[in-house]
Amino acid sequence: MKIRTYLGLLLGSTLLLGAAQQSVRASEPSEGTEGWPQLPQAPKGAPNIVVILVDDVGFGATNVFGGPVSTPDFSRLASSGLRYNNFHVNALCSPSRASLLTGYNDRQVGFGNIEEAASKHPGYNTVLPVNVTPIAEVLREHGYNTAAFGKWHNTPYWQISAAGPFDLWPTGRWGFEHFYGFLAAADNQYYPRLYRDQTPVEPSFTPEQGYYFTTDITNEAIRWMHQHDAVAHDKPFFLYYATGATHEPHHVPREWIAKYRGKFDQGWDVIRQQSFDRQKALGVIPANAELTPRPSTLPAWDSLSPDEKKLLAHQAEVYAAFAEETDHEVGRLLATLREEGIADNTLVLEIFGDNGGSAEGGFLGRDVKNPDSSTPDVRTRLADSDALGSELYLNHYAAAWAWALTSPFQGTKQDAAHLGGTTDPLVISWPARIHESNGLRAQFGHLNDIAPTLYEAAGITPPLRTAGIEQIPLEGQSLLYTFDHPAAPSRHRVQYFTTSGNLGIYSDGWWAGQLAQETWEVGDNRVYLARGVQPRTHPWELYRLTDDYSQAHDLATKYPEKLKELQALFAQEARRNHAEPLRPGVDAYPLGTETGQTVFTYRSGVDRVGPRFAPDLGHDPYTLSADVDIPAGGARGVIFAEGGRYGGVALYVANGRLVYEVNAHGVRTGQIVTSAPLPVGQRHIVVTVVPEQERRAGKTDAAAEMIRRWVGGKSVPATVTLSVDGVSAGQARFSNIALSSRETLDIGRDLGSAVSPAYTVPAAFTGRIDKVTLVTPKLSNQ
């Protein structure tokens, strides 16, 4: 109860702070006259606005658009508004969100790639330009309160630390007065790295007690709306709700999975055909649309072994449960609008996917890993598959499921050449303005159309200048014209697409595209995504979408002149939008070891240090020393930890004894335990790690380093020595120190998931920590 009271007060304070900030921008009475500052006022009758974005969902996943996943609350929203079957996204997380939140093309605002794979090029540096004003800031300047909840993937990774700067955080120039969620591509649904505004916070309870991220952000959003209703009922608000679901890891409580038991046993070929048949019956695709065939590089379901079928069918069950649970949470959010009596004049836009289904899981999906980073055989994985969806694994389904759930299109996430990567369901509801039930709209739309739609709905003109700087014109077109005119011609006439080297261009019903590679053609796609390596390139293709909804017939050889025309248009749009180079590599922003730093000093209270800021403990030799004070009666808890249960290192005290431990992929790969308890008083602890094979000195591949630190690498054995006050306390060979570092470095406790099963997080150290020092080698490239 105390926690809830505190959160309520905090949210209330946030609203009041927003009002105070507005007073600074408001016109003030002239000197010597009485009167209150004139606060910004929203246009009369301006609607509340709720924008909902779900992550990594194919066009044909939800039952609203013919798919096998039950989404009753998405259906309820559609029943009060319009469904759009020709709405487009940018085929990748950060680029899509950048367009959605600004009204511009992704590279116009610096987001040609995900924030973790930024480069120095203007179209890829993830730095919001000063000549662009995001939606939330425009609405805030016009009398709206603004808040964002969930996944935020549009802050430069080098700013995500206690040192900031904070100008490109959600509560900075992006215009939100309040934020609660995580700042990365993906996070653990049970142990997320949360931020409240700019402050790191921890979940209020544990997974064992029922903690779940999507439920948490929904509770926070509802609480914020209740606070708003209590103190500013007559003031409109803009609420951006972006789930971490259904991005990997596919985490979902077991009771949701049980609902889908056996529902995917038919396999992806049958599921896709069934979805297509339902799409035709529902009328969400044209009557003459054709189902595109399975790519030859994906296996037929019938070619799989019985064990493979069981494992992969269960992966789909988990994913479907993940998506339905997400829909349930969205439903709770929307129910609040009805409970507060404000649903009628609330404009709700729900985009069920920021890109097509993700094929990043590879041919057989991802779940269990061996401690040497290899993948166990299918039978071993199947034996452990009941744990999929739990906190034990960072699981992902097989690539062919992503293809199956994009029916009727070809292509998946990262494929900007095809509609499967660039098309997702949009539903718009506004009962006071839209009176049609389950209406269907087929006009071409794009994420950059959302901003002008909201501005027109609110009666707001976006600024021509902000802080004295001329703003570039919005790229998108308002969709309001489609509300009353179902057959009106599309106003969005040209749109370029480019993701991971895959290219696409739309122009007045025509589409041309060039596929560099399918996600599953290049192994771990994240390596390709970051390195900028040009894989094999397929020929350009040409489609006439007015007659061929699903891109089933390539007309490139039939209309070569039209193809040349669209190729030239793509080149023009790429130049105009800062999209060149089309596939840059990663330029690692100099942080930590990248700056040449070799000595890292931490003191008590330091925590949530991100992997990019921390020293690399997964490959090179290092020395860790800790100066601690052991109280009378002994101590317990974590002195130092980096990472979590999916890969990490920890120095801790258990049963009075000092322990140094490493795990890789959830399996302990080495441990030293002192034979006697630590003596009372000041102690100097030293851990020395000497790998059997060091990283070679010389220039390193920034992309490869980023990927290695994210997913781990090949097994790296090492000799580890532990000493206390200069006296040897143990030596052992650790089979692998090539840990993945998805979590943070913490001093005096272990936040997130536990590195070791020997303690329960946060396992705060009960002694005193004076200093922890890490010394790493200086490589010649640094």
GUVO-343009 format. One line per 2 residues: number of its first residue (from 1); their letters; for each residue x, y, z of C-alpha. Coordinates in steps of 0.02 Angstrom, whole numbers, plus 50000, padded with zeros to 5 digits. Example, Ala and Ser with C-alpha at 12.3 -4.5 7.8 and 13.67 -1.06 7.14 Angstrom:
REM GUVO-343009
1	as	50615 49775 50390 ~ 50684 49947 50357 $
***
This chain:
REM GUVO-343009
1	mk	50000 50000 50000 ~ 50142 50119 50041 $
3	ir	50220 50085 49871 ~ 50055 50121 49782 $
5	ty	50032 50282 49881 ~ 50208 50338 49837 $
7	lg	50182 50300 49653 ~ 50020 50393 49653 $
9	ll	50102 50545 49731 ~ 50245 50532 49608 $
11	lg	50130 50525 49458 ~ 50028 50668 49527 $
13	st	50189 50766 49549 ~ 50233 50727 49369 $
15	ll	50070 50802 49309 ~ 50097 50955 49416 $
17	lg	50275 50969 49353 ~ 50209 50963 49176 $
19	aa	50092 51106 49217 ~ 50236 51202 49296 $
21	qq	50342 51175 49142 ~ 50201 51240 49035 $
23	sv	50191 51397 49141 ~ 50370 51435 49093 $
25	ra	50323 51427 48910 ~ 50158 51519 48934 $
27	se	50136 51703 48906 ~ 50161 51797 49069 $
29	ps	50076 51957 49125 ~ 50171 52115 49084 $
31	eg	50278 52193 49221 ~ 50178 52288 49351 $
33	te	50010 52210 49308 ~ 49911 52080 49402 $
35	gw	49862 51915 49326 ~ 49910 51734 49307 $
37	pq	50017 51666 49166 ~ 49913 51610 49019 $
39	lp	49942 51422 49002 ~ 49934 51335 48833 $
41	qa	49756 51281 48797 ~ 49709 51137 48684 $
43	pk	49581 51178 48548 ~ 49403 51159 48608 $
45	ga	49343 50979 48593 ~ 49518 50911 48560 $
47	pn	49516 50724 48592 ~ 49622 50625 48711 $
49	iv	49744 50523 48609 ~ 49805 50346 48644 $
51	vi	49933 50269 48525 ~ 49968 50083 48552 $
53	lv	50113 49994 48470 ~ 50144 49806 48484 $
55	dd	50315 49735 48440 ~ 50364 49606 48308 $
57	vg	50196 49545 48240 ~ 50156 49487 48065 $
59	fg	50005 49552 47968 ~ 49919 49382 47977 $
61	at	49944 49343 48162 ~ 49789 49414 48247 $
63	nv	49615 49345 48221 ~ 49556 49521 48176 $
65	fg	49657 49503 48016 ~ 49626 49317 47994 $
67	gp	49766 49244 48100 ~ 49768 49104 48229 $
69	vs	49799 49215 48381 ~ 49645 49262 48481 $
71	tp	49643 49450 48515 ~ 49470 49489 48584 $
73	df	49514 49665 48640 ~ 49588 49709 48470 $
75	sr	49424 49644 48398 ~ 49324 49752 48518 $
77	la	49423 49906 48466 ~ 49395 49866 48281 $
79	ss	49209 49848 48313 ~ 49205 50031 48362 $
81	gl	49306 50095 48215 ~ 49408 50058 48061 $
83	ry	49531 49924 48006 ~ 49670 49971 47885 $
85	nn	49740 49833 47775 ~ 49866 49938 47679 $
87	fh	49963 50018 47820 ~ 50152 50015 47821 $
89	vn	50297 50012 47942 ~ 50486 50019 47923 $
91	al	50529 49834 47946 ~ 50636 49867 48101 $
93	cs	50606 49930 48280 ~ 50692 50098 48303 $
95	ps	50659 50161 48126 ~ 50474 50123 48141 $
97	ra	50458 50210 48308 ~ 50554 50361 48247 $
99	sl	50432 50385 48103 ~ 50281 50354 48214 $
101	lt	50332 50481 48346 ~ 50382 50620 48226 $
103	gy	50288 50612 48061 ~ 50449 50596 47961 $
105	nd	50546 50461 47871 ~ 50664 50361 47981 $
107	rq	50829 50427 47912 ~ 50767 50607 47911 $
109	vg	50770 50592 48101 ~ 50932 50490 48115 $
111	fg	50857 50316 48135 ~ 50909 50212 47986 $
113	ni	50953 50073 48106 ~ 50919 50016 48284 $
115	ee	50998 50125 48417 ~ 51121 49989 48467 $
117	aa	51193 49987 48289 ~ 51213 50174 48260 $
119	sk	51344 50248 48144 ~ 51416 50421 48115 $
121	hp	51312 50452 47959 ~ 51172 50581 47985 $
123	gy	51037 50458 47935 ~ 51099 50329 48059 $
125	nt	51168 50423 48209 ~ 51007 50406 48314 $
127	vl	51017 50592 48358 ~ 50851 50683 48338 $
129	pv	50886 50836 48227 ~ 50844 51009 48293 $
131	nv	50737 51045 48140 ~ 50613 50910 48191 $
133	tp	50483 50927 48330 ~ 50408 50760 48389 $
135	ia	50222 50732 48413 ~ 50227 50734 48603 $
137	ev	50316 50902 48609 ~ 50194 50980 48485 $
139	lr	50045 50917 48584 ~ 50122 50972 48749 $
141	eh	50148 51147 48679 ~ 49963 51147 48635 $
143	gy	49894 51104 48806 ~ 49908 50914 48814 $
145	nt	49983 50812 48954 ~ 50098 50678 48883 $
147	aa	50160 50510 48947 ~ 50247 50357 48874 $
149	fg	50247 50179 48942 ~ 50339 50022 48890 $
151	kw	50476 49999 48763 ~ 50574 50152 48712 $
153	hn	50702 50122 48575 ~ 50748 50297 48517 $
155	tp	50881 50363 48636 ~ 51065 50351 48584 $
157	yw	51140 50206 48681 ~ 51286 50314 48737 $
159	qi	51166 50428 48831 ~ 51088 50287 48932 $
161	sa	51184 50308 49094 ~ 51179 50407 49255 $
163	ag	51286 50540 49169 ~ 51162 50569 49027 $
165	pf	51148 50687 48940 ~ 50960 50672 48951 $
167	dl	50902 50785 48810 ~ 50862 50638 48694 $
169	wp	50773 50532 48824 ~ 50583 50519 48814 $
171	tg	50567 50661 48941 ~ 50689 50769 48844 $
173	rw	50661 50839 48670 ~ 50547 50694 48628 $
175	gf	50416 50788 48729 ~ 50348 50667 48858 $
177	eh	50319 50732 49033 ~ 50326 50557 49106 $
179	fy	50403 50391 49053 ~ 50403 50218 49129 $
181	gf	50482 50070 49042 ~ 50647 50011 48967 $
183	la	50766 50092 48842 ~ 50824 49952 48727 $
185	aa	50778 49838 48583 ~ 50716 49704 48701 $
187	dn	50713 49659 48883 ~ 50669 49520 49001 $
189	qy	50482 49521 49040 ~ 50520 49459 49216 $
191	yp	50678 49558 49257 ~ 50672 49718 49151 $
193	rl	50792 49864 49170 ~ 50662 49995 49212 $
195	yr	50671 50184 49212 ~ 50548 50305 49286 $
197	dq	50577 50464 49188 ~ 50769 50471 49200 $
199	tp	50791 50368 49358 ~ 50829 50182 49357 $
201	ve	50705 50085 49464 ~ 50678 49902 49505 $
203	ps	50517 49800 49491 ~ 50414 49814 49649 $
205	ft	50403 49626 49669 ~ 50477 49465 49598 $
207	pe	50423 49345 49460 ~ 50383 49219 49596 $
209	qg	50263 49347 49668 ~ 50186 49374 49497 $
211	yy	50288 49516 49421 ~ 50267 49533 49232 $
213	ft	50323 49682 49130 ~ 50171 49707 49018 $
215	td	50056 49700 49170 ~ 50170 49823 49259 $
217	it	50167 49955 49122 ~ 49979 49935 49104 $
219	ne	49957 49964 49291 ~ 50069 50118 49279 $
221	ai	49975 50187 49129 ~ 49807 50160 49213 $
223	rw	49870 50243 49372 ~ 49932 50391 49270 $
225	mh	49763 50409 49186 ~ 49675 50402 49354 $
227	qh	49791 50538 49420 ~ 49757 50641 49265 $
229	da	49570 50618 49286 ~ 49583 50672 49467 $
231	va	49681 50833 49442 ~ 49658 50884 49259 $
233	hd	49497 50805 49199 ~ 49462 50939 49070 $
235	kp	49636 50936 48995 ~ 49670 50815 48850 $
237	ff	49813 50692 48858 ~ 49925 50598 48739 $
239	ly	49970 50423 48800 ~ 50097 50318 48704 $
241	ya	50091 50135 48755 ~ 50222 50025 48672 $
243	tg	50241 49847 48732 ~ 50402 49747 48740 $
245	at	50292 49604 48680 ~ 50299 49513 48563 $
247	he	50485 49541 48535 ~ 50599 49401 48595 $
249	ph	50620 49338 48726 ~ 50447 49258 48712 $
251	hv	50405 49268 48896 ~ 50227 49235 48951 $
253	pr	50146 49154 49105 ~ 50110 48968 49087 $
255	ew	49920 48984 49103 ~ 49913 49080 48939 $
257	ia	50014 48947 48848 ~ 49896 48809 48901 $
259	ky	49758 48888 48796 ~ 49854 48851 48636 $
261	rg	49903 48671 48671 ~ 49896 48576 48506 $
263	kf	49835 48727 48406 ~ 49991 48731 48295 $
265	dq	50020 48545 48271 ~ 49966 48559 48089 $
267	gw	50125 48657 48053 ~ 50163 48822 47969 $
269	dv	50108 48775 47793 ~ 49932 48729 47850 $
271	ir	49920 48874 47975 ~ 49965 48999 47839 $
273	qq	49836 48927 47718 ~ 49702 48929 47853 $
275	sf	49742 49110 47893 ~ 49729 49155 47709 $
277	dr	49559 49072 47696 ~ 49497 49168 47849 $
279	qk	49567 49331 47779 ~ 49463 49304 47622 $
281	al	49308 49261 47723 ~ 49329 49415 47834 $
283	gv	49360 49526 47684 ~ 49519 49599 47759 $
285	ip	49611 49560 47597 ~ 49542 49581 47420 $
287	an	49445 49438 47342 ~ 49575 49421 47205 $
289	ae	49725 49416 47323 ~ 49839 49265 47307 $
291	lt	49936 49172 47440 ~ 50122 49187 47404 $
293	pr	50220 49023 47414 ~ 50343 48971 47547 $
295	ps	50521 49024 47502 ~ 50628 48879 47444 $
297	tl	50753 48918 47582 ~ 50626 48879 47719 $
299	pa	50586 48696 47756 ~ 50416 48618 47726 $
301	wd	50333 48566 47888 ~ 50319 48387 47828 $
303	sl	50508 48379 47805 ~ 50537 48397 47993 $
305	sp	50567 48253 48112 ~ 50434 48211 48242 $
307	de	50539 48289 48381 ~ 50567 48446 48279 $
309	kk	50381 48461 48248 ~ 50341 48446 48434 $
311	ll	50471 48575 48484 ~ 50429 48700 48348 $
313	ah	50241 48683 48371 ~ 50265 48723 48554 $
315	qa	50367 48877 48508 ~ 50217 48941 48411 $
317	ev	50101 48903 48558 ~ 50211 49009 48671 $
319	ya	50215 49152 48545 ~ 50027 49149 48519 $
321	af	50002 49154 48707 ~ 50122 49301 48718 $
323	ae	50022 49397 48589 ~ 49853 49358 48670 $
325	et	49915 49408 48843 ~ 49975 49572 48766 $
327	dh	49803 49601 48693 ~ 49728 49569 48865 $
329	ev	49837 49705 48941 ~ 49791 49826 48803 $
331	gr	49610 49785 48842 ~ 49634 49833 49024 $
333	ll	49707 49999 48969 ~ 49561 50035 48853 $
335	at	49434 49981 48984 ~ 49499 50124 49091 $
337	lr	49442 50248 48960 ~ 49266 50177 48971 $
339	ee	49270 50173 49161 ~ 49319 50356 49167 $
341	gi	49184 50402 49042 ~ 49307 50474 48916 $
343	ad	49309 50338 48783 ~ 49190 50432 48667 $
345	nt	49309 50576 48635 ~ 49470 50475 48641 $
347	lv	49558 50441 48478 ~ 49639 50269 48490 $
349	le	49761 50204 48360 ~ 49825 50027 48385 $
351	if	49963 49965 48271 ~ 49984 49779 48299 $
353	gd	50167 49768 48248 ~ 50313 49887 48218 $
355	ng	50379 49770 48083 ~ 50334 49601 48012 $
357	gs	50352 49440 48110 ~ 50531 49410 48166 $
359	ae	50627 49271 48080 ~ 50780 49307 48187 $
361	gg	50760 49142 48278 ~ 50835 49046 48132 $
363	fl	50776 48879 48062 ~ 50743 48793 48229 $
365	gr	50715 48941 48345 ~ 50816 48982 48501 $
367	dv	50799 48926 48681 ~ 50924 48816 48774 $
369	kn	51111 48846 48753 ~ 51258 48741 48807 $
371	pd	51385 48829 48918 ~ 51507 48834 48770 $
373	ss	51375 48934 48671 ~ 51331 48787 48558 $
375	tp	51151 48729 48536 ~ 51097 48561 48609 $
377	dv	51015 48431 48500 ~ 50828 48442 48471 $
379	rt	50786 48299 48589 ~ 50874 48389 48733 $
381	rl	50785 48551 48690 ~ 50618 48463 48680 $
383	ad	50644 48388 48853 ~ 50664 48564 48922 $
385	sd	50527 48645 48817 ~ 50396 48654 48955 $
387	al	50500 48796 49027 ~ 50481 48903 48869 $
389	gs	50396 49065 48914 ~ 50470 49066 49089 $
391	el	50615 49169 49152 ~ 50733 49023 49121 $
393	yl	50758 49053 48934 ~ 50773 49195 48810 $
395	nh	50671 49099 48684 ~ 50621 49139 48505 $
397	ya	50518 49040 48379 ~ 50578 48967 48213 $
399	aa	50591 49080 48061 ~ 50454 48991 47965 $
401	wa	50326 49039 48097 ~ 50363 49222 48060 $
403	wa	50332 49186 47877 ~ 50171 49091 47915 $
405	lt	50103 49235 48020 ~ 50129 49364 47882 $
407	sp	49998 49285 47769 ~ 49969 49322 47626 $
409	fq	50132 49416 47599 ~ 50311 49364 47568 $
411	gt	50447 49434 47680 ~ 50470 49458 47868 $
413	kq	50553 49582 47986 ~ 50701 49673 47907 $
415	da	50635 49638 47731 ~ 50599 49811 47662 $
417	ah	50580 49741 47486 ~ 50418 49650 47524 $
419	lg	50253 49684 47610 ~ 50278 49549 47741 $
421	gt	50411 49654 47824 ~ 50327 49822 47797 $
423	td	50140 49794 47824 ~ 50050 49780 47990 $
425	pl	49871 49797 48051 ~ 49808 49969 48104 $
427	vi	49642 49998 48193 ~ 49577 50173 48228 $
429	sw	49434 50206 48348 ~ 49358 50375 48392 $
431	pa	49173 50349 48437 ~ 49134 50536 48436 $
433	ri	49197 50550 48257 ~ 49195 50375 48180 $
435	he	49024 50295 48181 ~ 49062 50146 48071 $
437	sn	49084 49975 48150 ~ 49222 49860 48086 $
439	gl	49247 49971 47936 ~ 49386 49928 47815 $
441	ra	49503 50053 47732 ~ 49625 50011 47593 $
443	qf	49714 50177 47563 ~ 49903 50169 47570 $
445	gh	49964 50229 47739 ~ 50128 50239 47832 $
447	ln	50186 50271 48009 ~ 50234 50447 47960 $
449	di	50049 50479 47928 ~ 50008 50463 48113 $
451	ap	50075 50635 48165 ~ 49975 50735 48036 $
453	tl	49823 50628 48079 ~ 49836 50674 48262 $
455	ye	49867 50858 48225 ~ 49714 50870 48113 $
457	aa	49607 50776 48239 ~ 49661 50895 48378 $
459	gi	49646 51052 48271 ~ 49831 51090 48289 $
461	tp	49952 51161 48163 ~ 50129 51095 48188 $
463	pl	50261 51230 48214 ~ 50355 51307 48070 $
465	rt	50493 51356 48190 ~ 50548 51285 48358 $
467	ag	50670 51380 48469 ~ 50702 51493 48321 $
469	ie	50748 51348 48206 ~ 50648 51319 48048 $
471	qi	50566 51146 48048 ~ 50563 51036 47894 $
473	pl	50390 50998 47825 ~ 50303 50840 47886 $
475	eg	50326 50690 47773 ~ 50161 50601 47804 $
477	qs	49980 50635 47757 ~ 49833 50640 47877 $
479	ll	49719 50489 47870 ~ 49565 50584 47928 $
481	yt	49502 50594 47749 ~ 49478 50406 47752 $
483	fd	49355 50413 47898 ~ 49207 50470 47794 $
485	hp	49266 50421 47621 ~ 49304 50235 47610 $
487	aa	49340 50240 47424 ~ 49441 50401 47420 $
489	ps	49605 50384 47324 ~ 49763 50371 47428 $
491	rh	49846 50537 47468 ~ 50010 50457 47518 $
493	rv	50082 50433 47345 ~ 50268 50395 47368 $
495	qy	50361 50304 47506 ~ 50536 50232 47509 $
497	ft	50591 50086 47620 ~ 50764 50021 47662 $
499	ts	50814 49905 47804 ~ 50970 49798 47824 $
501	gn	51015 49822 47641 ~ 50841 49772 47579 $
503	lg	50762 49908 47471 ~ 50585 49956 47424 $
505	iy	50494 50101 47340 ~ 50307 50131 47325 $
507	sd	50233 50251 47198 ~ 50048 50268 47156 $
509	gw	50007 50084 47169 ~ 50172 50017 47101 $
511	wa	50307 49937 47207 ~ 50487 49897 47163 $
513	gq	50608 49813 47281 ~ 50774 49726 47295 $
515	la	50806 49593 47425 ~ 50984 49581 47489 $
517	qe	50947 49427 47594 ~ 50813 49342 47694 $
519	tw	50847 49346 47880 ~ 50874 49159 47888 $
521	ev	50996 49159 47741 ~ 51140 49237 47837 $
523	gd	51149 49144 48002 ~ 51140 49261 48150 $
525	nr	51061 49409 48063 ~ 51114 49529 48199 $
527	vy	51295 49510 48146 ~ 51250 49558 47969 $
529	la	51137 49697 48027 ~ 51278 49778 48123 $
531	rg	51428 49744 48014 ~ 51365 49825 47856 $
533	vq	51425 49675 47755 ~ 51340 49661 47587 $
535	pr	51274 49483 47567 ~ 51213 49408 47404 $
537	th	51085 49519 47320 ~ 50929 49460 47231 $
539	pw	50868 49544 47069 ~ 50753 49695 47077 $
541	el	50568 49649 47075 ~ 50416 49747 47016 $
543	yr	50235 49732 47071 ~ 50074 49822 47028 $
545	lt	49986 49821 47197 ~ 49821 49886 47129 $
547	dd	49799 49717 47044 ~ 49916 49611 47151 $
549	ys	49884 49643 47336 ~ 50009 49514 47402 $
551	qa	50153 49536 47278 ~ 50123 49367 47198 $
553	hd	50176 49415 47020 ~ 50344 49494 46981 $
555	la	50327 49607 46828 ~ 50509 49662 46816 $
557	tk	50541 49578 46649 ~ 50372 49630 46579 $
559	yp	50391 49816 46620 ~ 50578 49855 46621 $
561	ek	50551 50041 46590 ~ 50434 50055 46739 $
563	lk	50563 49966 46845 ~ 50698 50089 46790 $
565	el	50582 50233 46832 ~ 50554 50167 47009 $
567	qa	50739 50128 47033 ~ 50778 50309 46990 $
569	lf	50642 50367 47109 ~ 50715 50260 47248 $
571	aq	50888 50336 47219 ~ 50812 50510 47226 $
573	ea	50717 50474 47386 ~ 50869 50392 47466 $
575	rr	50973 50548 47435 ~ 50835 50664 47496 $
577	nh	50811 50564 47656 ~ 50995 50542 47705 $
579	ae	50980 50356 47671 ~ 51152 50342 47593 $
581	pl	51253 50238 47621 ~ 51114 50110 47611 $
583	rp	51204 49989 47726 ~ 51333 50073 47837 $
585	gv	51431 49978 47967 ~ 51430 50015 48153 $
587	da	51538 50155 48220 ~ 51553 50112 48404 $
589	yp	51534 50271 48505 ~ 51691 50282 48614 $
591	lg	51643 50222 48787 ~ 51738 50126 48920 $
593	te	51874 50020 48841 ~ 51841 50100 48672 $
595	tg	51916 50261 48740 ~ 52073 50171 48796 $
597	qt	52016 50160 48977 ~ 52096 50013 49066 $
599	vf	52058 50051 49249 ~ 51878 50056 49310 $
601	ty	51843 50109 49489 ~ 51675 50084 49573 $
603	rs	51613 50124 49746 ~ 51466 50071 49851 $
605	gv	51298 50122 49776 ~ 51353 50112 49594 $
607	dr	51235 50002 49494 ~ 51143 49984 49328 $
609	vg	51303 50017 49229 ~ 51262 49961 49053 $
611	pr	51369 49838 48954 ~ 51436 49973 48838 $
613	fa	51501 50074 48986 ~ 51573 49926 49081 $
615	pd	51737 49835 49050 ~ 51730 49680 48941 $
617	lg	51746 49528 49053 ~ 51699 49400 48922 $
619	hd	51862 49372 48829 ~ 52015 49466 48890 $
621	py	52120 49447 49047 ~ 52074 49558 49193 $
623	tl	52104 49588 49376 ~ 51962 49627 49495 $
625	sa	52004 49692 49668 ~ 51884 49736 49808 $
627	dv	51917 49825 49973 ~ 51781 49778 50096 $
629	di	51747 49783 50282 ~ 51673 49625 50358 $
631	pa	51566 49663 50513 ~ 51562 49563 50673 $
633	gg	51462 49405 50643 ~ 51517 49398 50461 $
635	ar	51440 49461 50300 ~ 51333 49397 50159 $
637	gv	51278 49458 49989 ~ 51349 49519 49824 $
639	if	51504 49627 49816 ~ 51513 49637 49626 $
641	ae	51404 49570 49486 ~ 51395 49595 49299 $
643	gg	51261 49512 49194 ~ 51128 49390 49255 $
645	ry	51067 49212 49242 ~ 51093 49209 49052 $
647	gg	51277 49249 49071 ~ 51374 49341 49205 $
649	va	51507 49350 49340 ~ 51484 49378 49526 $
651	ly	51593 49400 49679 ~ 51486 49366 49833 $
653	va	51485 49298 50010 ~ 51378 49148 50057 $
655	ng	51384 49055 50222 ~ 51527 49169 50270 $
657	rl	51635 49109 50126 ~ 51694 49211 49979 $
659	vy	51639 49149 49808 ~ 51688 49199 49631 $
661	ev	51576 49124 49498 ~ 51545 49133 49311 $
663	na	51395 49068 49215 ~ 51369 49057 49027 $
665	hg	51192 49036 48960 ~ 51125 48992 49132 $
667	vr	51254 48857 49167 ~ 51394 48877 49294 $
669	tg	51560 48867 49202 ~ 51674 48898 49350 $
671	qi	51673 48934 49536 ~ 51800 48962 49675 $
673	vt	51744 48954 49858 ~ 51862 48996 50000 $
675	sa	51890 48856 50124 ~ 51860 48967 50275 $
677	pl	51744 49114 50314 ~ 51808 49289 50281 $
679	pv	51885 49361 50440 ~ 51805 49512 50522 $
681	gq	51881 49680 50476 ~ 51953 49761 50320 $
683	rh	51993 49637 50182 ~ 52079 49658 50014 $
685	iv	52011 49534 49886 ~ 52092 49503 49716 $
687	vt	52027 49397 49571 ~ 52143 49367 49424 $
689	vv	52075 49296 49262 ~ 52195 49233 49127 $
691	pe	52109 49165 48970 ~ 52193 49023 48877 $
693	qe	52165 49118 48715 ~ 52160 49308 48719 $
695	rr	52081 49423 48592 ~ 52213 49476 48470 $
697	ag	52276 49653 48481 ~ 52240 49760 48331 $
699	kt	52089 49838 48249 ~ 51927 49756 48304 $
701	da	51762 49744 48213 ~ 51644 49856 48311 $
703	aa	51493 49760 48252 ~ 51567 49591 48295 $
705	em	51613 49655 48468 ~ 51438 49721 48495 $
707	ir	51360 49555 48445 ~ 51484 49453 48549 $
709	rw	51445 49553 48704 ~ 51259 49534 48672 $
711	vg	51245 49348 48633 ~ 51411 49279 48696 $
713	gk	51542 49198 48588 ~ 51643 49041 48569 $
715	sv	51698 48956 48728 ~ 51848 49041 48810 $
717	pa	51926 48939 48952 ~ 52028 49032 49082 $
719	tv	52129 49007 49239 ~ 52056 49104 49385 $
721	tl	52147 49142 49547 ~ 52070 49212 49706 $
723	sv	52167 49290 49849 ~ 52122 49377 50013 $
725	dg	52245 49499 50091 ~ 52382 49436 49976 $
727	vs	52360 49254 50024 ~ 52300 49129 49893 $
729	ag	52122 49072 49926 ~ 52097 48960 49776 $
731	qa	52132 48929 49593 ~ 52028 48842 49461 $
733	rf	52005 48820 49275 ~ 51843 48897 49214 $
735	sn	51777 48810 49058 ~ 51705 48969 48983 $
737	ia	51712 49155 49023 ~ 51635 49210 48856 $
739	ls	51476 49268 48940 ~ 51338 49367 48858 $
741	sr	51305 49529 48949 ~ 51122 49573 48930 $
743	et	51110 49648 49103 ~ 51208 49775 49203 $
745	ld	51358 49795 49316 ~ 51311 49820 49499 $
747	ig	51411 49854 49656 ~ 51347 49792 49824 $
749	rd	51199 49697 49751 ~ 51144 49603 49595 $
751	lg	51000 49687 49502 ~ 50896 49601 49371 $
753	sa	50911 49412 49369 ~ 51038 49325 49480 $
755	vs	51208 49274 49411 ~ 51209 49129 49534 $
757	pa	51068 49018 49598 ~ 51155 49025 49767 $
759	yt	51068 49188 49810 ~ 50907 49282 49779 $
761	vp	50917 49455 49703 ~ 50958 49588 49750 $
763	aa	51065 49499 49882 ~ 51131 49663 49953 $
765	ft	51301 49652 50036 ~ 51288 49670 50225 $
767	gr	51466 49730 50249 ~ 51543 49892 50187 $
769	id	51622 49913 50015 ~ 51757 50044 50003 $
771	kv	51808 50016 49823 ~ 51802 49892 49680 $
773	tl	51932 49907 49542 ~ 51939 49819 49374 $
775	vt	52097 49824 49269 ~ 52091 49765 49089 $
777	pk	52230 49758 48957 ~ 52265 49899 48836 $
779	ls	52253 49833 48660 ~ 52351 49914 48520 $
781	nq	52194 49967 48426 ~ 52142 50073 48575 $
***
